[in-house]
């Protein structure tokens, strides 16, 4: 009798516990589900799979978790033209950075070299004075050459008035003087333009210098 009661009690306990055991066991479909990739086809359709077909590799895809949420994106392979464009863009960016770094370094040197406006202005004046001194020296030399040419031409005229041939030495001297004068005139033209450019560059440098000083002072005031 007691054995029968124990068996009946055990049966009832197992019967009561069965629904909980069944509920705790995942359905076969959930256990076997292992979605890992997601991609779009040419028509925009969404696809999920455990493997990567060729279309997904060509178009790009997402690595997803068990709930289908993207954890990583893999772009499609780039074409040769795209890779070339990227390389050119990267080179251009690097070049731009190099130029910017060079400008920044030059600005730091400018500020460190010239403590005040007067210091920079003095350097500008020295540069301009050097160009003007060179111009004056060449102009003096040119005047001497032109005077010498005038004398040689006058000397050559005496031979022509006497119906005599002009000596070769006189002709050579005249030709040499003319070449020298032409060279010096061309030099003066270049130096005059250099003088104009130097004045313009000095004005621009002074303006930039003052802007840098203003920014420097503002930065110091903010600290």
C-alpha positions as CSV (number, residue, x, y, z in Angstrom):
1,X,0.0,0.0,0.0
2,X,2.8,2.5,0.9
3,X,4.7,1.6,-2.3
4,X,1.6,2.4,-4.3
5,X,1.2,5.8,-2.6
6,X,4.9,6.7,-3.3
7,X,4.5,5.8,-7.0
8,X,1.4,7.8,-7.3
9,X,3.1,10.8,-5.6
10,X,6.1,10.6,-7.9
11,X,3.8,10.4,-11.0
12,X,1.9,13.5,-9.9
13,X,5.2,15.4,-9.3
14,X,6.5,14.5,-12.7
15,X,3.2,15.4,-14.4
16,X,3.3,18.9,-12.7
17,X,6.9,19.4,-13.7
18,X,6.6,18.3,-17.3
19,X,5.2,21.7,-18.7
20,X,8.2,23.5,-17.1
21,X,10.7,21.1,-18.6
22,X,9.1,21.4,-22.1
23,X,9.0,25.2,-21.8
24,X,12.7,25.4,-20.9
25,X,13.8,23.4,-24.0
26,X,14.3,25.7,-27.0
27,X,12.5,24.6,-30.2
28,X,14.7,22.9,-32.8
29,X,14.4,25.9,-35.2
30,X,15.9,28.3,-32.6
31,X,18.8,26.0,-31.8
32,X,19.7,25.5,-35.4
33,X,19.4,29.2,-36.5
34,X,22.8,30.8,-37.1
35,X,22.3,33.9,-39.3
36,X,25.8,35.5,-39.9
37,X,25.6,37.6,-43.1
38,X,23.2,40.1,-44.6
39,X,23.3,41.8,-48.0
40,X,21.2,43.4,-50.6
41,X,20.7,42.1,-54.1
42,X,20.6,44.2,-57.3
43,X,16.9,44.9,-56.8
44,X,17.4,46.0,-53.2
45,X,16.1,42.8,-51.7
46,X,17.5,41.8,-48.2
47,X,19.1,38.4,-47.8
48,X,20.4,36.5,-44.7
49,X,22.5,33.4,-44.8
50,X,25.3,31.5,-43.0
51,X,27.5,31.6,-46.1
52,X,28.6,34.3,-48.5
53,X,27.5,33.9,-52.1
54,X,29.4,35.6,-54.9
55,X,26.8,38.4,-55.2
56,X,27.3,39.4,-51.5
57,X,31.1,39.5,-52.0
58,X,30.6,41.7,-55.1
59,X,28.1,44.1,-53.5
60,X,29.3,44.2,-49.9
61,X,27.6,42.8,-46.9
62,X,27.1,43.0,-43.1
63,X,28.2,40.6,-40.5
64,X,25.2,40.2,-38.2
65,X,24.5,38.6,-34.8
66,X,21.9,35.9,-34.0
67,X,19.2,38.6,-34.0
68,X,20.2,39.9,-37.4
69,X,21.7,43.1,-36.1
70,X,24.8,44.3,-38.0
71,X,28.0,44.1,-36.0
72,X,30.4,44.9,-38.9
73,X,30.1,46.2,-42.5
74,X,32.3,44.9,-45.3
75,X,32.4,47.1,-48.4
76,X,32.4,45.8,-51.9
77,X,35.8,45.4,-53.5
78,X,36.9,48.7,-55.1
79,X,37.6,49.0,-58.9
80,X,41.1,49.9,-60.2
81,X,39.9,53.4,-61.0
82,X,38.5,53.8,-57.5
83,X,41.7,52.6,-55.9
84,X,43.7,55.0,-58.2
85,X,41.4,57.9,-57.2
86,X,41.7,57.1,-53.5
87,X,45.5,57.0,-53.9
88,X,45.5,60.3,-55.6
89,X,43.2,61.9,-53.0
90,X,45.5,60.6,-50.2
91,X,48.6,61.9,-52.0
92,X,46.9,65.3,-52.4
93,X,45.8,65.4,-48.8
94,X,49.4,64.5,-47.7
95,X,50.8,67.2,-49.9
96,X,48.3,69.8,-48.6
97,X,49.3,68.9,-45.0
98,X,53.0,69.2,-45.9
99,X,52.4,72.7,-47.3
100,X,50.3,73.7,-44.3
101,X,53.1,72.4,-41.9
102,X,55.7,74.3,-43.9
103,X,53.6,77.5,-43.7
104,X,53.1,77.1,-39.9
105,X,56.9,76.5,-39.4
106,X,57.7,79.6,-41.5
107,X,55.2,81.7,-39.4
108,X,56.9,80.5,-36.2
109,X,60.3,81.4,-37.5
110,X,59.0,84.9,-38.6
111,X,57.7,85.6,-35.1
112,X,60.8,84.3,-33.4
113,X,63.2,86.2,-35.7
114,X,61.5,89.6,-35.5
115,X,60.3,90.6,-32.0
116,X,58.7,93.9,-33.3
117,X,57.5,95.6,-36.4
118,X,60.6,97.8,-36.5
119,X,62.9,94.8,-36.6
120,X,61.1,93.4,-39.7
121,X,60.9,96.9,-41.3
122,X,64.6,97.3,-40.8
123,X,65.3,94.1,-42.7
124,X,63.0,95.2,-45.5
125,X,64.8,98.5,-45.8
126,X,68.2,96.7,-46.0
127,X,67.0,94.5,-48.8
128,X,65.6,97.4,-50.8
129,X,68.7,99.5,-50.2
130,X,70.9,96.6,-51.6
131,X,68.8,96.4,-54.8
132,X,68.8,100.2,-55.2
133,X,72.6,100.4,-54.7
134,X,73.1,97.7,-57.3
135,X,70.9,99.6,-59.7
136,X,72.8,102.8,-59.1
137,X,76.1,101.1,-59.7
138,X,74.9,99.6,-63.0
139,X,73.4,102.9,-64.1
140,X,76.7,104.6,-63.5
141,X,78.5,101.9,-65.4
142,X,75.9,102.2,-68.2
143,X,76.5,105.9,-68.5
144,X,80.2,105.3,-68.8
145,X,79.6,102.7,-71.5
146,X,77.3,105.0,-73.4
147,X,79.8,107.8,-73.3
148,X,82.5,105.4,-74.5
149,X,80.3,104.3,-77.4
150,X,79.6,107.9,-78.3
151,X,83.3,108.6,-78.4
152,X,84.0,105.5,-80.5
153,X,81.2,106.4,-83.0
154,X,82.6,109.9,-83.2
155,X,86.0,108.5,-83.8
156,X,84.7,106.2,-86.6
157,X,83.0,109.3,-88.2
158,X,86.4,110.9,-88.7
159,X,87.5,108.0,-90.8
160,X,84.4,108.1,-92.9
161,X,84.7,111.9,-93.4
162,X,88.3,111.3,-94.7
163,X,87.0,108.5,-96.9
164,X,89.2,106.1,-95.0
165,X,88.1,102.6,-93.9
166,X,87.2,102.3,-90.2
167,X,89.9,100.3,-88.4
168,X,88.8,96.8,-87.3
169,X,89.8,97.6,-83.7
170,X,87.4,100.5,-83.7
171,X,84.6,98.4,-85.2
172,X,85.2,95.7,-82.6
173,X,85.2,98.3,-79.8
174,X,81.9,99.7,-81.0
175,X,80.3,96.3,-81.2
176,X,81.6,95.3,-77.8
177,X,80.2,98.5,-76.2
178,X,76.8,98.0,-77.9
179,X,76.6,94.5,-76.5
180,X,77.6,95.6,-73.0
181,X,75.1,98.4,-73.1
182,X,72.3,96.1,-74.2
183,X,73.2,93.6,-71.4
184,X,73.2,96.4,-68.8
185,X,69.9,97.8,-70.0
186,X,68.3,94.3,-69.7
187,X,69.8,93.9,-66.2
188,X,68.4,97.3,-65.1
189,X,64.9,96.3,-66.4
190,X,65.1,93.1,-64.4
191,X,66.3,94.8,-61.2
192,X,63.7,97.5,-61.5
193,X,61.0,94.8,-61.6
194,X,62.7,93.1,-58.7
195,X,62.6,96.3,-56.8
196,X,58.8,96.6,-57.4
197,X,58.3,93.0,-56.4
198,X,60.4,93.4,-53.3
199,X,58.3,96.4,-52.1
200,X,55.1,94.4,-52.7
201,X,56.4,91.3,-50.9
202,X,57.6,93.4,-48.0
203,X,54.2,95.0,-47.6
204,X,52.5,91.6,-47.7
205,X,55.0,90.1,-45.2
206,X,54.5,93.0,-42.8
207,X,50.7,92.7,-43.0
208,X,51.0,88.9,-42.4
209,X,53.4,89.5,-39.5
210,X,51.0,91.9,-37.8
211,X,48.1,89.4,-38.2
212,X,50.3,86.7,-36.6
213,X,51.2,89.0,-33.7
214,X,47.5,89.9,-33.2
215,X,46.6,86.2,-33.1
216,X,49.5,85.5,-30.8
217,X,48.4,88.2,-28.4
218,X,44.8,87.0,-28.4
219,X,45.8,83.5,-27.7
220,X,48.0,84.7,-24.8
221,X,45.0,86.7,-23.4
222,X,42.8,83.6,-23.4
223,X,45.2,81.6,-21.3
